[in-house]
Amino acid sequence: MRKELQLSLSVTLLLVCGFLYQFTLKSSCLFCLPSFKSHQGLEALLSDRRGIVFLETSDRMEPPHLVSCSVESAAKIYPEWPVVFFMKGLTDSTPMPSNSTYPAFSFLSAIDNVFLFPLDMKRLLEDTPLFSWYNQINASAERNWLHISSDASRLAIIWKYGGIYMDTDVISIRPIPEENFLAAQASRYSSNGIFGFLPHHPFLWECMENFVEHYNSDIWGNQGPELMTRMLRVWCKLEDFQEVSDLRCLNISFLHPQRFYPISYREWRRYYEVWDTDPSFNDSYALHLWNHMNQEGRAVIRGSNTLVENLYRKHCPRTYRDLIKGPEGSVTGELGPGNK
């Protein structure tokens, strides 16, 4: 009987070892995060020219709650679209973080239409005007490199694959009904925090050329909103908006500031205030929360009844439930390159 038991255990051990050997042949990292949820590569995933793109150009792996809310709200508003989050700190062999250590990362990776990809700028910028610039630049010597690298990456991604780019402090509230568009931050001034184009649109190619020709990292926004604005002026004769109507030029829509910026950057604190009646934002598709202005570290606090708390509860309920705490353990937003 004892010999039979030993033989049975030996056979079982051999089978287990054989399985592990075959598994490790297919993967060099046994307990690592797979790059994709499916066998689709990035090209296949975004082949329908529909997708929402977010970027993280720092090495951090745990997204702050505002980033989590942005991604969750987009996945909720666009359930049939892939929501692709590029993260510089992610690689093909990144160990899977635990839920307790990285709750937001684990939560986002579990959403059906959210896909996390490594951000490989050298590969991404290939076959674009930005490639030679990137190979010559000394990133460590550049001012505002996290933001500049984000500005470059978003242009290349949307030019190559099409879709909609959003900063990671943008809360989606309804679908954007446009294909080729820029978002006005103010009259005659474009942002680069939200924009969308079909693949290989010439406007974005010319933006990348201008990025290189007029590169100056010492001027804040020179490769970002200033770039979009000066190129839009080349393409279009900009006029002031009339009421809440969008402007159209060639095949580009220039969307009214109410679409994404109903609360201007000068009034960003209003998101963290209690309103007598919360605004409906009926003319808006998404809300830019101006997180880079939040140097005071204003927090989203459970039970505060502030506008931002109510936005979280409605548009990113899982983030609100799992990541937002009460007054004694409030969580503040951390600044990041996609929070402009």
N, C-alpha and C positions, 0 to 999 in steps of 0.2 A: 504493500500500500504506500509505504514511504517513498519507494523508488518510482512508483507511478506518479506521485505528487511532484517529485523532483523533475521528472521528465516533462510533466505538463507545464510546470513553471518555466523550464528551460525553453520549451517551444514558444510559450507566450512572450518571453523576453526577446527571443530571436525575431519574432514577428514585429514587436514594438521597435526594436533596433532597426529592422529593415525599413519600416515606415518612416522613422526619423531620418534615416540616411537618404531616402528618396526625397523627403520633404526639403532637406537642407541642400540637396542638389539643385532644387528649383529656386531656393531662396538663400542668400548668403547671410541672412539675419533671421534667426528663428522666431524671435518675439518682437519684430519690428512692424511699424505702421506701413501698410501697403500704400503706395503712392496714390492709387485710384481705388474707388469702390468697385469699379467694374473693369473689364479688360480693355475698355476704351482708352485711347490716348487723348491728349488735349485736342488734337485736330478733329478727331471723330466726335468728341463731346461737343465742340463748338461748330460743327459742320453746318448746322442749320442757320448759322448767322444770328442766332438768338442766345444770349447768355448775359449774366450779370457778373461783373468782374470787380473784385476787391484786392487790395495789395497791402502787404506788411513788409516793409523794407528794412526793419530792424531785425535783430536775431531773437526777439522774444517769442516764446511759444504759447504763452497763456494770454489770449486776447482779453483786454479790459472789457467790462460789461457793456460799454457803449459800442465797441466793435461787435460784440456778440449780438447786441440788439439790431445793429445795422444789417448784419448778415441774416439773422433770423427773420427780420421783417421783409427783406427782399425775397427770401425763400418762400415766405407766406404769401406775398403778393404775386409772385411769379411761380406758381407750383409746377408748371410744365417746362420751365426753363432751368438749365443748369446754372447754379450759382457757384462761381469758381473763386476760391480764395487762395491767392499766391502768397506764400510765406517764405522769406529768406532763410529763416532758421530751420526749415523743414528740408530733409533730404530723403532719398529712397531708403535709407537705412536708419531713420530716426526711430528710437524705441518708442513704443506706444505709451504715452503718459497715462498715469492712473487717474481715475475720476476725482479722487480726493486731492491730488496735486495740481491737476489742470482741469478743473470742472468745465470751464467754457470751451476749451479745445475739444474735450471729449464730447460735450453736448453738440457742438457744431458739426463734428465729424460724423455724428449719428443721424443728422437730418438727411432725408432721402435725396434731395436735390442739391445738397451742398457738397462740393468736391474740393479737397485741399491738395494743392500742388506746390512743389518746390519752386521758388523763384530763382531761376538761373538767368541772370541778366545777359551774360555773354551769348548764350544760346538764343535767348529771346530777341536780342537786337540784331542778330544775323540778318542779312539781306535787307537792311534798312539804312538810311543815312546816319543813324546813330551809332553804328557798329564801329567805325574808325574812331569816332570821338571817344567811345567807351574804352577802346584799347589803348588810347593815348593818355587818358586822364589818370591822375593820382588821387584816388578817392579820399585817402587819408588827409590830404592837404586841402580838400574842398570844404568851403563853408556850406552848411545846410545840406550835406550830402544825402541824408535820409530822404529829404524832400525832393531834391533834384533827381535822385535815382528813381523815386516814385513818379515824378513828372515824365521822365523818359520812358519808363516801363509801360505806363498806361497808354501812351501814344502808340508804342509798338504793338502792344497786345490788341488794341481795338483796330489798328490798321490791318494786322494780320488776320484776325479772326472775326472781327465785327462784334457787335453787341453793345452793352451799356457799361460804362465805368462809373463807379460810385466811390466817394471817400468813405472811410470807415466811421464817420460821425453823421451819416445820413440815414434817417429812418424813412423807409418806404411806406406810403399810405394808400396808394392806388397805382395801377399800371400807367406807364408812360406811353401814349399812343403815337409816338414818333419814331422814325428809323434813323434819320440823319439830323442831329440836333446839338445845339450848344445851349447852356443855361446862363441867362443873364443874371449877374449878381446885382447890377444896377443898370440904369439906362446907358446904352452904348458901351457897356463893360461886361465882358464875359468871364465866367469862372472856368476852372478846369476840374472842379470837384465832382461834376456830373456831366457826362456827355455820351452820345451814342452815334455810331455810324455803321453802315454796311462795310464789309471787308474791302480793303484796298481803295478806300475813298481818297481822291487826290488832295482834299483839304488836309488830311492828316499827314500825307507824305510831305506836303509843303511845310506843315508845322514842324516836322522832324528836320527838314533842311534848314529852316529858320532857327530852330533850337541850336544847331551846330554853328551856323554863321554868326549868330548874335549871342553866343554863350557868355554869360557873366554871372558867376555864382555869388558875387558880392551884392547883387541887386535882388532883394527878396521878391519872388514871384516872377522873375524875368523869364524863366523857363516854364512857368505855369500859367496863371490867369493873364499875365501881361502878354505872353506868347499868343494865347488864343485870341485875345482882343486885337493885337496888331495884325494877325493873319485874317481875322474876320473883316477888318477894315480894308484889307487888300481885296478881299472877295466881294464885299458888299458895301453899299452906301448906307451906313447906319443912321437910323432916325430914332427919335424918342418914341416910346411906347404910347399907344392910345388906349386908355382904360386898361382892361386886362386882356389884351389881344397880343398874340405872338406875331413876330415878324418873320417873313420868308424871303430868302435870297437864293436864287438858283434852286438847288435841291436841298438846301439847309434851312432848318427852322431855328430861329433864335427865340428861345422861350422866355416869356415874361418873368421878372423876378418873383412874382407870386407863386410860380410853379414849384420853386425849391427854396426860396429865400423870403418867405412872408415876414419873417422876423430878421431884420438886418443885423450885421455884425455889431453895430453900435448898441443894439438893444438885446444882445445875446443873453443877458441875465434874466430876461423875462421868461425864458424856458424854466428857470429855477424858482419862479414865483408862483404864488397861489392866485388864480384868476377867479373872479366872481362867476364867470361862465367860460368854460373852455372854448376856444375858437374852433370853428368847424373845419377850417382849411379846405373849403370846398373847391378852391381854385388851384390847389397844390397837388402835386404827384408824390413829392417826398419833402422832407424837412432837413435842412442842414443845420446842425446844432452848434457850429462854430467852436468846436472843442479847443482849438488852439488859443482861443481867447480866454479860456477858463484857467488862467494862472492862479486864481484864488482857490482852486480845488473844490469848487462847489459840487455837492454830491446829489445823487439820486437816493432819496431816503423813503423807505417804506412807511406809508401812513402820513406822509407830509401833504398830500393832495396838491402838490405842485404840478404845473403843466407837464414837465418832463416825466414825472412819475406816472401820470395818467396816460401819456403816450406809450410808455413802456408796457403798462398793463394791457393796453389795447393792441399794440402792434408787434410786441415781442414778449408775449406772456410767459414763455418758458424761461427766458432770461430774467424776467422780473421775479418769477417764482423761485428760481434756483440761486440767483446771484445778488439780488438786492436785499439789503438788510435794513433793520430799524435804526433809530437815531443813535443808539450806543455803538453799533457796529456798521456805520455807514460806509459805503464804497464809493470812492471818487474816481472820476475818469482820468486815466493816464494819457498824456499827450503822445501822439504818434504821427508818423509821416503822412498818414492818410486822413488826419484830422485837421483839415485846413479851413 
